[in-house]
Amino acid sequence: MSLPKKMDQQTAMELRSILTKMNITQSKVRINLENDTIEVEDDYSIDDILESAGVLTPEQAKQLANEVKKMREEEWN
């Protein structure tokens, strides 16, 4: 588990500006500089929402999550 580090206000504002230009508006992101990637941490995943609404079975939700993950990985490559 990593420990959060406090940023100064100017740095936080600049990062928000950069992420907004990339169309990333979520409040939680993980930046991996080694792989040059940004991972958005959703509050709720789409499969959780659809499963709780009764639209998908747990297996269908898992399948959908795998498809979304695959599509996101393809976007990065």
N, C-alpha and C positions, 0 to 999 in steps of 0.2 A: 504494500500500500504506500502510495506516495503522500508526502506532506504538502499541503497547499502553501504557496509563498505569496505574500502580500505585494502588490504592485503599487507604484505611485500613481496618482490620478492621471498625470499626463501620459504615461505609458499605456494605461488602461484605455484612455480615450483614443490614442493612436491605433491600438490594436482593434478596438471596436470599429474604427473608420475603415481599416484595411479589410476586416471581415465583412463589413456591410458592402463594400465594393465587390466582394466575392459572392454576394447574395447569401451570406450566412448570418442569420439573425438570432439563432438559438443562444441561450445564455451560457451553455456549457459546451466547450469544445476541448478536444485533446490534440495538441500539435506535436507531431513527431518529426523533428528536424532531420533525423537520420534517414527517414524514408520519404521526406518531403510530402507529408500527408497531413490532412486535418480530418479528425473524426468528430462528428457531431453527436452529442449525447442527448438523445430524445428523452423527454420526460415520460412519454408513453410510446411504445412501438406500435406500428400499425396493426400487427397481429394481435396485440393485447386489446386494442380498441375494438377490432372486429369480432374477436372471440367473446369479449364481454357483452357485445351487442347481440350475440347469438347468431351472427352471420356465418361464422366458421366453426368447424369442429377443432379441437386442439391439434389434430394431425394436419388439417388444412392450414391452420395458423402457422404451424411450424414450416410447412411447405412454402407458404407465402413469405415468411421471414427469410428463408434460404434464397428464394428468388430475388427478393429485394437486396439482400447482401451481395448476391452475384452481380446484379445490375450496378450496384454502387462500386464494386471492385472494377468492373469493366469501364466505368466512367473515369476512374483514376488512371487507368492504363491507356 
